Amino acid sequence: MSGAPTNGHAHGAEEVHRPTLEELKERKLYTRQRVHEGQETITVSMGPQHPSMHGVYQAVVDLDGEIIVRTRPGIGNLHRGVEKLAEQMTYHQFIPVTDRLDYVASFAMNHGYCEAVEKLMGVEVPRRARYIRTIAHELTRLANHILWLGVHIMDFGAQTFFLICFRDREYILDLFEMVCGARLTHSYARIGGVSKDLPEGWVGRCRSVVDFLPKRFDEYERLITSNRIFNKRARNIGIFTSEDCNAWRITGPTLRSTGVARDLRKDEPYAAYDEVDFEVAVEYNSDVYDRFLVRMKEMRESCKIIRQCLDNLPDGPYLADDAAHVLPLKKNVLRDSAAMIQDFMHVIHGPHVPKGEVYRAIEVPKGEMGVYIVSDGGPKPQRLRLSTPSFYHGQAVPAMFEGEMLSDSVGIFGSIDVVLGDCDR
Amino acid sequence: MEMSLPLTFAAGLLWGAAAFTIVGALTAGLVLAERKVSARIQGRVGPMHTGPHGALQTIADMIKLVMKEDVRPARADATAFRLGPLLVAVPAILSLAVIPFGAPLVMRDLNVGVLYFLAIPGVTVIGLLLAGWASYDNYSFLGGLRSSAQFISYEIPRSLTVVTVVMLAGSLSTVDVLDAQATVPYAVLLPFSFFLYCVTSLAEINRLPFDMPEAESELVAGYHTEYSGFRWALFFLAEYAGFFAAAAFGAVLFLGGGNGPLLPPIVWLAVKTAALLFIGMWIRFTLPRFRADQLMRLAWKVFLPASLANLVLAALIMRALGS
């Protein structure tokens, strides 16, 4: 793990007290002690049709007054058997299905899958494609965090903020629309690169967006970070220490809010992350408020990364020239017989894949997303297993809810950023 | 003038129908205004299609609500379920009776008008509790409990705040309170009272940041989760009638109501009420919401001592004014 960069709270230069693990455990224990066994409880079902539950997650909670005693989570309402579907599809065909995992950050899903397949096939991705992927991935992270922020603040009752966030997310969706035609389900990554090159004028437009967004973030900070009601509500609730996070395999911003500077972009760099300079956002209080701060910081870092990638964007191909594993450039297919045969073989038969197993994890906006592929040498995976962050985060919910108040439950659930498409698969 | 009992009854029915119509129209206007204000704050346009600039949208909504099927949960307590919305809506309409809209438009100049205004909404608590309990639903039940706790808690600092006005005016009649402000409105003499009144009123009428009873992020819609159609419309009506009454009463108590140069009193009161209503809407679409226990702590540990201190302050001001 890389060294933890220092990062003060919103108070500026003022020295911030960093709670030790013991202190955090004590705070957590204080919450847990509000649960008394043997009390008469009433049962309330939060979801899957609850108006403010995120997606079709169900949490049946037993309440002692306003205190949550027990939580029974229910997932699987959005199960589509994605992993089984993968076994019926060639490696190329599965890319659009990955869009439907975490539909809020679909490029990140494309990217994670392609990285794993490339590792299996040993495909070398051209430098320009790696830069484009980095830009697209960070734009996805921005879109994801902005949407998360709006919804999360609405969990605490502020309605207007939701619409402000949606408006700002539009700028990013417009950028994606320019580059691949789709606003939500991008399917932009391909094995060995990306499907299309950046269109004319895109770089300038993207630069103006990432220059503009930090100004919006300043406005968010003015509205939320120092808002007394939000501070009162979000501090010291949903404490989940680094130990808890390890026990429940929680990653991403939630883990980074506990003082652990784990970020696969830094620890096991992929795409162009080893060529850009950025900081891993870390906070220490392990509560809902600090998860918010981590994501605010990450959004600023994303803008920084995109700006650097745009400055250093190399020329060259955007798709690897590798006939056995990679689709040909579309523009050549109807002109060049070799490309046409390559296209035909990939579409009808599929790529040539070596036998073997591979695991590849990348840092998607919600945490670590891992793809495990077992190949028997055929054009379709023998077994494909996805390890998506929302699944692990969703199962930790009962541990997080214990002893918290019903009013905070929605806020706590929101703070770990679960998308049910990602969780149920 | 003595009237026979049936005649009195008929007259009462007529007055009641008139009051209901007026309050209904008021609510329609207020809902439209709120939708337009919220749209403006959120960078939208709001309703645009029904009538010019969506002016008839709330009328259409009301017709829809009245024509809806009357749904009652199978296990709900039928009598209490029906009684709940009535006990919420009727006090909200009744509380408008003592507001002096201008010389000929005071429905009743009670000599205890201020007390009446504070006391009547107390009945609402029973309605909310009944509605929440009778629905046979945990969201409603919790919502009903929360709202009754909140109502009772915030009624105390609110009443204590209004007492300062009564002290200065020397009368419980709303008309006398208005007359006492002929030169200087009480918002100038008692700015702290005015502030306290506005904040506790927001809590009293269940609006953000104090809209705990119907906190939709955890309790779906609180006590009225199971209600639909006309019964739900009654809750809605009560909410907006209460909002309007609190603003109008605030304008009377602290801003000199209909007092003002040139324009007739009714216009002045409308302007002042509208200003308070706008602030209420502005707050609703800007702030997040408090948590139930924080709300209670705020009521008992902050607002109650503050309103008591305010009482002493008002006494000192009275002394200084030499009245």
HADDOCK unambig.tbl for C-alpha pairs under 7 A between the chains (distance, minus, plus):
assign (segid A and resid 44 and name CA) (segid B and resid 138 and name CA) 6.22 0.50 0.50
assign (segid A and resid 50 and name CA) (segid B and resid 220 and name CA) 6.57 0.50 0.50
assign (segid A and resid 51 and name CA) (segid B and resid 220 and name CA) 6.18 0.50 0.50
assign (segid A and resid 52 and name CA) (segid B and resid 217 and name CA) 5.08 0.50 0.50
assign (segid A and resid 52 and name CA) (segid B and resid 218 and name CA) 6.93 0.50 0.50
assign (segid A and resid 155 and name CA) (segid B and resid 217 and name CA) 5.69 0.50 0.50
assign (segid A and resid 156 and name CA) (segid B and resid 288 and name CA) 5.47 0.50 0.50
assign (segid A and resid 156 and name CA) (segid B and resid 289 and name CA) 5.71 0.50 0.50
assign (segid A and resid 157 and name CA) (segid B and resid 288 and name CA) 4.46 0.50 0.50
assign (segid A and resid 157 and name CA) (segid B and resid 289 and name CA) 4.79 0.50 0.50
assign (segid A and resid 158 and name CA) (segid B and resid 285 and name CA) 6.68 0.50 0.50
assign (segid A and resid 158 and name CA) (segid B and resid 286 and name CA) 6.24 0.50 0.50
assign (segid A and resid 158 and name CA) (segid B and resid 287 and name CA) 5.31 0.50 0.50
assign (segid A and resid 158 and name CA) (segid B and resid 288 and name CA) 4.03 0.50 0.50
assign (segid A and resid 158 and name CA) (segid B and resid 289 and name CA) 6.78 0.50 0.50
assign (segid A and resid 159 and name CA) (segid B and resid 285 and name CA) 5.98 0.50 0.50
assign (segid A and resid 160 and name CA) (segid B and resid 42 and name CA) 5.56 0.50 0.50
assign (segid A and resid 160 and name CA) (segid B and resid 285 and name CA) 5.59 0.50 0.50
assign (segid A and resid 160 and name CA) (segid B and resid 286 and name CA) 6.26 0.50 0.50
assign (segid A and resid 163 and name CA) (segid B and resid 42 and name CA) 6.36 0.50 0.50
assign (segid A and resid 229 and name CA) (segid B and resid 288 and name CA) 6.45 0.50 0.50
assign (segid A and resid 229 and name CA) (segid B and resid 289 and name CA) 6.96 0.50 0.50
assign (segid A and resid 229 and name CA) (segid B and resid 290 and name CA) 6.36 0.50 0.50
assign (segid A and resid 230 and name CA) (segid B and resid 288 and name CA) 6.56 0.50 0.50
assign (segid A and resid 233 and name CA) (segid B and resid 290 and name CA) 6.96 0.50 0.50
assign (segid A and resid 233 and name CA) (segid B and resid 291 and name CA) 6.83 0.50 0.50
assign (segid A and resid 407 and name CA) (segid B and resid 218 and name CA) 6.03 0.50 0.50
assign (segid A and resid 407 and name CA) (segid B and resid 291 and name CA) 6.20 0.50 0.50
assign (segid A and resid 410 and name CA) (segid B and resid 217 and name CA) 6.69 0.50 0.50
assign (segid A and resid 410 and name CA) (segid B and resid 218 and name CA) 6.49 0.50 0.50
